[in-house]
Amino acid sequence: MSGYSSTGSSLYSSYYPGRTLGKPGGRQRQEAEVDHLTDLLVQSMENSGDPDFFGMCYKCGEKVLGEGSGCTAMDQVYHIKCFTCFVCVKELRGKPFFAMDGKPYCEEDYLNTLEKCCVCEKPILDRILRATGKPYHPACFTCVMCGKCLDGIPFTVDATNQIHCIDDFHKKFAPRCCVCSQPIMPEPGKEETVRVVALDRSFHINCYRCEDCGLLLSSEAEGRGCYPLDDHILCRACNARRVQTLTSRMVSEL
């Protein structure tokens, strides 16, 4: 007898992509940012009495004068013409935008920065599930055979790295019983099963029986061992009966 088992993998991680990305700046960068904001604040205070004064543009540092000439975004004041996508320079006033590393991005360019699901190839906007070194939408991480979602569920992969639920992996790759032709796989809730091998054939424990009388065979029970004859699985009594029949036939033919 030999044991057959396959333990499911759960080698995946998941996380949420941040809406504010980028490497933290060094001390010099932080000091320059503080100086820039201080200058804008001082100039804003100096011009606060001007009724046309809207603020100091965060991007170009010039005054924003006149109604409709400026806008506020990310807690800063901009000229309308200065508030543009960091990538394509398209004006963003009144349009959806995303802030990354303190810079505004239009929706299209923001989506282009995101990882894409290896199954549907669409950007992953929320939680990223990573398995076998690839990114997935949680809903796209499914068994290749039954399509069941495997987010948070044990899984395993075949030789080509295809994702399988544990049950389907066993059904597909487990050895098959030569009697009933069904896979020899663990029962629900278990990780291991026993495979009986005799005459280079595989059997379920309950299928390992004498071909003549149907007696359940076992190497561990006295008198129930396997006594093969001419490639047939037999118990001791049936083996002896066949041998006797063959012997009698040979004698009668002499």
VEXZASE-509076 format. One record per residue (C-alpha): x, y, z; residue number from 1; residue in one letter. Coordinates in nm, 2 decimals. Example, Ala and Ser with C-alpha at 12.3 -4.5 7.8 and 13.67 -1.06 7.14 Angstrom:
// residues 2
{{1.23, -0.45, 0.78}, 1, A}
{{1.37, -0.11, 0.71}, 2, S}
END
This chain:
// residues 254
{{0.00, 0.00, 0.00}, 1, M}
{{0.12, 0.35, -0.05}, 2, S}
{{-0.01, 0.69, 0.07}, 3, G}
{{-0.13, 0.96, -0.17}, 4, Y}
{{-0.16, 1.32, -0.05}, 5, S}
{{-0.15, 1.67, -0.19}, 6, S}
{{-0.15, 1.96, 0.04}, 7, T}
{{-0.31, 2.28, -0.09}, 8, G}
{{-0.11, 2.59, -0.12}, 9, S}
{{-0.21, 2.93, 0.00}, 10, S}
{{0.09, 3.12, -0.13}, 11, L}
{{-0.07, 3.45, -0.21}, 12, Y}
{{-0.09, 3.80, -0.06}, 13, S}
{{-0.33, 4.08, -0.10}, 14, S}
{{-0.31, 4.45, -0.04}, 15, Y}
{{-0.47, 4.78, -0.15}, 16, Y}
{{-0.29, 5.01, -0.39}, 17, P}
{{-0.24, 5.35, -0.23}, 18, G}
{{-0.40, 5.66, -0.37}, 19, R}
{{-0.09, 5.85, -0.28}, 20, T}
{{0.23, 5.70, -0.42}, 21, L}
{{0.59, 5.78, -0.45}, 22, G}
{{0.92, 5.75, -0.26}, 23, K}
{{0.95, 5.96, 0.06}, 24, P}
{{1.16, 6.27, 0.00}, 25, G}
{{1.48, 6.35, 0.18}, 26, G}
{{1.54, 6.63, 0.42}, 27, R}
{{1.64, 6.88, 0.15}, 28, Q}
{{1.32, 6.81, -0.04}, 29, R}
{{1.11, 6.86, 0.27}, 30, Q}
{{1.28, 7.18, 0.36}, 31, E}
{{1.23, 7.32, 0.00}, 32, A}
{{0.86, 7.23, 0.02}, 33, E}
{{0.83, 7.41, 0.35}, 34, V}
{{1.01, 7.72, 0.21}, 35, D}
{{0.78, 7.72, -0.09}, 36, H}
{{0.46, 7.70, 0.12}, 37, L}
{{0.60, 7.97, 0.35}, 38, T}
{{0.66, 8.21, 0.06}, 39, D}
{{0.31, 8.15, -0.08}, 40, L}
{{0.16, 8.22, 0.26}, 41, L}
{{0.36, 8.54, 0.31}, 42, V}
{{0.26, 8.67, -0.04}, 43, Q}
{{-0.10, 8.57, 0.03}, 44, S}
{{-0.11, 8.77, 0.35}, 45, M}
{{0.05, 9.07, 0.18}, 46, E}
{{-0.22, 9.07, -0.10}, 47, N}
{{-0.52, 8.97, 0.12}, 48, S}
{{-0.66, 9.32, 0.09}, 49, G}
{{-0.69, 9.31, -0.29}, 50, D}
{{-1.05, 9.21, -0.38}, 51, P}
{{-0.93, 9.04, -0.70}, 52, D}
{{-0.67, 8.84, -0.53}, 53, F}
{{-0.76, 8.47, -0.51}, 54, F}
{{-0.43, 8.34, -0.38}, 55, G}
{{-0.08, 8.24, -0.49}, 56, M}
{{-0.06, 7.96, -0.75}, 57, C}
{{0.11, 7.65, -0.60}, 58, Y}
{{0.26, 7.55, -0.93}, 59, K}
{{0.40, 7.87, -1.08}, 60, C}
{{0.41, 8.09, -0.77}, 61, G}
{{0.24, 8.38, -0.94}, 62, E}
{{-0.07, 8.57, -0.82}, 63, K}
{{-0.41, 8.43, -0.91}, 64, V}
{{-0.62, 8.74, -0.99}, 65, L}
{{-0.98, 8.78, -1.10}, 66, G}
{{-1.29, 8.57, -1.06}, 67, E}
{{-1.28, 8.24, -1.25}, 68, G}
{{-0.91, 8.25, -1.30}, 69, S}
{{-0.82, 8.00, -1.03}, 70, G}
{{-0.93, 7.69, -0.85}, 71, C}
{{-0.84, 7.50, -0.53}, 72, T}
{{-0.73, 7.13, -0.52}, 73, A}
{{-0.53, 6.92, -0.28}, 74, M}
{{-0.55, 7.21, -0.03}, 75, D}
{{-0.37, 7.44, -0.27}, 76, Q}
{{-0.46, 7.73, -0.51}, 77, V}
{{-0.38, 7.70, -0.88}, 78, Y}
{{-0.43, 7.90, -1.19}, 79, H}
{{-0.68, 7.71, -1.40}, 80, I}
{{-0.42, 7.67, -1.67}, 81, K}
{{-0.17, 7.55, -1.42}, 82, C}
{{-0.38, 7.28, -1.27}, 83, F}
{{-0.30, 7.00, -1.52}, 84, T}
{{-0.23, 6.63, -1.53}, 85, C}
{{0.13, 6.56, -1.45}, 86, F}
{{0.16, 6.32, -1.75}, 87, V}
{{-0.05, 6.46, -2.03}, 88, C}
{{-0.08, 6.82, -1.91}, 89, V}
{{-0.46, 6.82, -1.97}, 90, K}
{{-0.65, 7.08, -1.77}, 91, E}
{{-0.82, 6.91, -1.47}, 92, L}
{{-1.06, 7.18, -1.34}, 93, R}
{{-1.40, 7.02, -1.29}, 94, G}
{{-1.28, 6.67, -1.38}, 95, K}
{{-1.19, 6.37, -1.18}, 96, P}
{{-0.83, 6.35, -1.08}, 97, F}
{{-0.60, 6.15, -0.85}, 98, F}
{{-0.31, 6.27, -0.64}, 99, A}
{{0.01, 6.07, -0.63}, 100, M}
{{0.32, 6.20, -0.46}, 101, D}
{{0.16, 6.54, -0.44}, 102, G}
{{0.10, 6.55, -0.82}, 103, K}
{{-0.24, 6.55, -1.00}, 104, P}
{{-0.32, 6.28, -1.26}, 105, Y}
{{-0.61, 6.26, -1.49}, 106, C}
{{-0.82, 5.94, -1.46}, 107, E}
{{-0.67, 5.78, -1.77}, 108, E}
{{-0.31, 5.83, -1.67}, 109, D}
{{-0.38, 5.73, -1.31}, 110, Y}
{{-0.53, 5.40, -1.43}, 111, L}
{{-0.22, 5.34, -1.65}, 112, N}
{{0.00, 5.35, -1.33}, 113, T}
{{-0.19, 5.07, -1.17}, 114, L}
{{-0.11, 4.70, -1.19}, 115, E}
{{-0.33, 4.50, -1.43}, 116, K}
{{-0.50, 4.17, -1.35}, 117, C}
{{-0.32, 3.89, -1.53}, 118, C}
{{-0.66, 3.73, -1.61}, 119, V}
{{-0.88, 4.01, -1.74}, 120, C}
{{-0.60, 4.26, -1.80}, 121, E}
{{-0.80, 4.54, -1.64}, 122, K}
{{-0.65, 4.78, -1.38}, 123, P}
{{-0.69, 4.67, -1.02}, 124, I}
{{-0.85, 4.96, -0.85}, 125, L}
{{-0.91, 4.80, -0.50}, 126, D}
{{-0.75, 4.51, -0.33}, 127, R}
{{-0.47, 4.33, -0.52}, 128, I}
{{-0.43, 3.95, -0.47}, 129, L}
{{-0.09, 3.83, -0.57}, 130, R}
{{-0.03, 3.46, -0.63}, 131, A}
{{0.24, 3.26, -0.81}, 132, T}
{{0.41, 3.60, -0.87}, 133, G}
{{0.11, 3.75, -1.06}, 134, K}
{{-0.15, 4.01, -0.97}, 135, P}
{{-0.52, 3.93, -0.97}, 136, Y}
{{-0.85, 4.09, -0.89}, 137, H}
{{-0.98, 3.87, -0.60}, 138, P}
{{-1.28, 3.78, -0.82}, 139, A}
{{-1.06, 3.67, -1.10}, 140, C}
{{-0.85, 3.43, -0.89}, 141, F}
{{-1.04, 3.11, -0.97}, 142, T}
{{-0.99, 2.74, -1.03}, 143, C}
{{-0.92, 2.67, -1.40}, 144, V}
{{-1.15, 2.37, -1.39}, 145, M}
{{-1.47, 2.46, -1.19}, 146, C}
{{-1.43, 2.84, -1.19}, 147, G}
{{-1.48, 2.87, -0.81}, 148, K}
{{-1.33, 3.18, -0.66}, 149, C}
{{-1.03, 3.09, -0.44}, 150, L}
{{-0.98, 3.42, -0.26}, 151, D}
{{-0.89, 3.31, 0.10}, 152, G}
{{-0.93, 2.94, 0.01}, 153, I}
{{-0.65, 2.68, -0.01}, 154, P}
{{-0.54, 2.60, -0.36}, 155, F}
{{-0.26, 2.43, -0.55}, 156, T}
{{-0.10, 2.46, -0.89}, 157, V}
{{0.00, 2.20, -1.16}, 158, D}
{{0.32, 2.17, -1.35}, 159, A}
{{0.23, 2.46, -1.57}, 160, T}
{{0.14, 2.69, -1.28}, 161, N}
{{-0.24, 2.68, -1.34}, 162, Q}
{{-0.45, 2.74, -1.04}, 163, I}
{{-0.67, 2.45, -0.91}, 164, H}
{{-0.90, 2.41, -0.61}, 165, C}
{{-0.79, 2.11, -0.40}, 166, I}
{{-1.08, 1.89, -0.51}, 167, D}
{{-1.03, 1.94, -0.88}, 168, D}
{{-0.66, 1.90, -0.85}, 169, F}
{{-0.71, 1.55, -0.70}, 170, H}
{{-0.98, 1.46, -0.96}, 171, K}
{{-0.74, 1.56, -1.24}, 172, K}
{{-0.41, 1.42, -1.12}, 173, F}
{{-0.48, 1.16, -0.86}, 174, A}
{{-0.41, 0.79, -0.97}, 175, P}
{{-0.73, 0.61, -1.08}, 176, R}
{{-0.86, 0.28, -0.94}, 177, C}
{{-0.84, 0.00, -1.20}, 178, C}
{{-1.17, -0.14, -1.07}, 179, V}
{{-1.40, 0.16, -1.06}, 180, C}
{{-1.20, 0.40, -1.27}, 181, S}
{{-1.25, 0.68, -1.01}, 182, Q}
{{-0.96, 0.89, -0.87}, 183, P}
{{-0.81, 0.78, -0.55}, 184, I}
{{-0.83, 1.10, -0.35}, 185, M}
{{-0.87, 1.21, 0.02}, 186, P}
{{-1.22, 1.22, 0.16}, 187, E}
{{-1.38, 1.56, 0.22}, 188, P}
{{-1.20, 1.73, 0.51}, 189, G}
{{-0.89, 1.51, 0.49}, 190, K}
{{-0.56, 1.56, 0.33}, 191, E}
{{-0.44, 1.20, 0.28}, 192, E}
{{-0.57, 0.87, 0.15}, 193, T}
{{-0.44, 0.52, 0.10}, 194, V}
{{-0.37, 0.37, -0.24}, 195, R}
{{-0.33, -0.01, -0.28}, 196, V}
{{-0.08, -0.11, -0.55}, 197, V}
{{-0.08, -0.47, -0.68}, 198, A}
{{0.04, -0.61, -1.01}, 199, L}
{{0.13, -0.25, -1.11}, 200, D}
{{-0.23, -0.15, -1.07}, 201, R}
{{-0.39, 0.10, -0.83}, 202, S}
{{-0.69, 0.02, -0.61}, 203, F}
{{-0.92, 0.20, -0.36}, 204, H}
{{-0.90, 0.00, -0.03}, 205, I}
{{-1.27, -0.10, -0.07}, 206, N}
{{-1.21, -0.20, -0.43}, 207, C}
{{-0.92, -0.43, -0.35}, 208, Y}
{{-1.11, -0.76, -0.35}, 209, R}
{{-1.08, -1.11, -0.48}, 210, C}
{{-1.19, -1.13, -0.84}, 211, E}
{{-1.37, -1.46, -0.78}, 212, D}
{{-1.55, -1.44, -0.44}, 213, C}
{{-1.53, -1.06, -0.37}, 214, G}
{{-1.35, -1.10, -0.04}, 215, L}
{{-1.20, -0.77, 0.08}, 216, L}
{{-0.82, -0.82, 0.07}, 217, L}
{{-0.57, -0.67, 0.30}, 218, S}
{{-0.20, -0.74, 0.38}, 219, S}
{{-0.27, -0.65, 0.74}, 220, E}
{{-0.55, -0.91, 0.81}, 221, A}
{{-0.45, -1.27, 0.84}, 222, E}
{{-0.60, -1.49, 0.57}, 223, G}
{{-0.69, -1.19, 0.35}, 224, R}
{{-0.37, -1.14, 0.16}, 225, G}
{{-0.35, -1.13, -0.21}, 226, C}
{{-0.25, -1.45, -0.40}, 227, Y}
{{-0.23, -1.34, -0.77}, 228, P}
{{-0.25, -1.60, -1.04}, 229, L}
{{-0.22, -1.54, -1.41}, 230, D}
{{-0.25, -1.16, -1.35}, 231, D}
{{-0.57, -1.21, -1.15}, 232, H}
{{-0.62, -1.07, -0.79}, 233, I}
{{-0.73, -1.36, -0.57}, 234, L}
{{-0.77, -1.46, -0.21}, 235, C}
{{-0.58, -1.76, -0.08}, 236, R}
{{-0.89, -1.99, -0.11}, 237, A}
{{-0.98, -1.89, -0.46}, 238, C}
{{-0.61, -1.91, -0.56}, 239, N}
{{-0.60, -2.27, -0.43}, 240, A}
{{-0.93, -2.36, -0.60}, 241, R}
{{-0.80, -2.23, -0.94}, 242, R}
{{-0.47, -2.41, -0.90}, 243, V}
{{-0.65, -2.73, -0.82}, 244, Q}
{{-0.88, -2.68, -1.13}, 245, T}
{{-0.58, -2.62, -1.35}, 246, L}
{{-0.39, -2.91, -1.21}, 247, T}
{{-0.69, -3.15, -1.26}, 248, S}
{{-0.74, -3.03, -1.62}, 249, R}
{{-0.37, -3.09, -1.70}, 250, M}
{{-0.38, -3.43, -1.55}, 251, V}
{{-0.70, -3.52, -1.74}, 252, S}
{{-0.53, -3.41, -2.07}, 253, E}
{{-0.24, -3.64, -2.02}, 254, L}
END
